[in-house]
Amino acid sequence: MFKALTALPDGVIGFETSGKLEATDYRDVLLPAIEKAAANGAELRIVIVFPQFEGISAGALWQDLKMGVEHMRGWKRIALVTDVEWMVHMTAMFGWMTPGEVKHFPLAERDAAIRWAAG
């Protein structure tokens, strides 16, 4: 599940995850927020917080990939906030393949992630 973060700087959207991510989480929560943010041609700046990772369905994985491609040119900054080690390593290894800038922040540096995404 994606829960929207509040009190973010203008131009930044953010979410905290919990439980197993499903296709409906992307379709009903994340994608509408991204489409709204991209509607006026603004650069997409997003903060995603993963306190833990409980899995992702095949449908959610497909939605994630599709969303990245559909908004390929819009991504400016993606801040991944997590202490989940494999996510940290994957970001370090494959972040260069993601459109826009991608940066990892530990959970304790959530506020720094938000400031970076806004910058």
C-alpha positions as CSV (number, residue, x, y, z in Angstrom):
1,M,0.0,0.0,0.0
2,F,1.1,3.6,-0.7
3,K,0.3,6.3,1.8
4,A,0.7,9.8,0.6
5,L,3.2,12.0,2.5
6,T,1.9,15.4,3.6
7,A,3.5,18.8,4.1
8,L,6.0,18.3,1.2
9,P,7.5,21.3,-0.6
10,D,5.8,22.5,-3.8
11,G,6.6,20.2,-6.7
12,V,7.4,17.1,-4.6
13,I,5.1,14.1,-4.2
14,G,5.9,11.4,-1.7
15,F,4.6,8.1,-0.4
16,E,5.4,5.6,2.3
17,T,4.8,1.9,1.6
18,S,3.5,-0.8,3.8
19,G,2.5,-4.4,3.2
20,K,2.8,-6.1,-0.2
21,L,2.5,-3.8,-3.1
22,E,-0.3,-4.7,-5.6
23,A,-1.2,-3.4,-9.0
24,T,-4.2,-1.5,-7.5
25,D,-1.8,0.5,-5.3
26,Y,-0.1,1.8,-8.5
27,R,-3.3,2.3,-10.5
28,D,-5.4,3.9,-7.7
29,V,-2.8,5.9,-5.7
30,L,0.6,6.3,-7.2
31,L,-0.2,6.7,-10.9
32,P,-2.9,9.4,-10.4
33,A,-0.6,11.5,-8.3
34,I,2.2,11.2,-10.8
35,E,-0.2,12.1,-13.7
36,K,-1.5,15.1,-11.8
37,A,2.1,16.3,-11.0
38,A,3.1,15.8,-14.7
39,A,0.0,17.4,-16.1
40,N,1.4,20.9,-16.4
41,G,4.7,19.7,-17.7
42,A,6.5,19.9,-14.4
43,E,9.5,17.8,-13.6
44,L,8.6,14.8,-11.5
45,R,10.2,14.8,-8.0
46,I,9.3,12.0,-5.8
47,V,10.2,10.6,-2.4
48,I,9.4,7.0,-1.7
49,V,9.8,5.6,1.8
50,F,10.2,1.9,2.4
51,P,10.4,1.2,6.2
52,Q,10.4,-2.5,5.2
53,F,9.7,-4.5,2.1
54,E,7.0,-7.2,2.2
55,G,6.8,-8.0,-1.5
56,I,5.4,-6.8,-4.8
57,S,2.9,-8.7,-7.0
58,A,3.7,-9.4,-10.7
59,G,0.9,-6.9,-11.6
60,A,2.5,-4.2,-9.5
61,L,5.9,-4.8,-11.0
62,W,4.4,-4.4,-14.4
63,Q,2.6,-1.2,-13.4
64,D,5.9,0.1,-12.0
65,L,7.8,-0.6,-15.2
66,K,5.0,0.9,-17.3
67,M,4.8,4.0,-15.2
68,G,8.6,4.6,-15.6
69,V,8.4,4.3,-19.4
70,E,5.2,6.4,-19.8
71,H,6.8,9.3,-17.9
72,M,10.4,8.7,-19.1
73,R,11.1,12.4,-19.8
74,G,9.4,13.8,-16.8
75,W,11.5,12.3,-14.0
76,K,13.9,14.8,-12.3
77,R,14.6,13.3,-8.9
78,I,13.7,10.1,-7.1
79,A,14.6,9.8,-3.5
80,L,14.5,6.3,-2.1
81,V,14.4,6.3,1.7
82,T,15.0,2.9,3.2
83,D,17.3,0.8,5.3
84,V,16.4,-2.4,3.3
85,E,19.9,-3.5,2.3
86,W,19.1,-5.1,-1.0
87,M,17.3,-2.0,-2.2
88,V,20.3,0.2,-1.2
89,H,22.6,-2.1,-3.3
90,M,20.2,-2.3,-6.3
91,T,20.0,1.5,-6.3
92,A,23.8,1.8,-6.2
93,M,24.1,-0.7,-9.1
94,F,21.2,0.2,-11.3
95,G,20.2,3.7,-10.4
96,W,22.0,5.0,-13.5
97,M,19.5,3.2,-15.7
98,T,16.6,5.2,-14.1
99,P,15.5,8.4,-15.8
100,G,16.4,11.4,-13.8
101,E,18.5,11.4,-10.7
102,V,18.1,8.6,-8.1
103,K,19.6,8.8,-4.6
104,H,19.3,6.6,-1.6
105,F,18.8,8.0,1.9
106,P,18.6,6.0,5.2
107,L,15.3,6.2,7.1
108,A,16.9,8.5,9.6
109,E,17.6,11.0,6.8
110,R,14.0,11.3,5.5
111,D,14.0,15.1,5.8
112,A,17.3,15.3,3.9
113,A,15.7,13.2,1.1
114,I,12.8,15.5,0.9
115,R,15.0,18.6,0.7
116,W,17.2,16.9,-2.0
117,A,14.1,15.9,-4.1
118,A,12.9,19.5,-3.9
119,G,16.3,21.0,-4.9
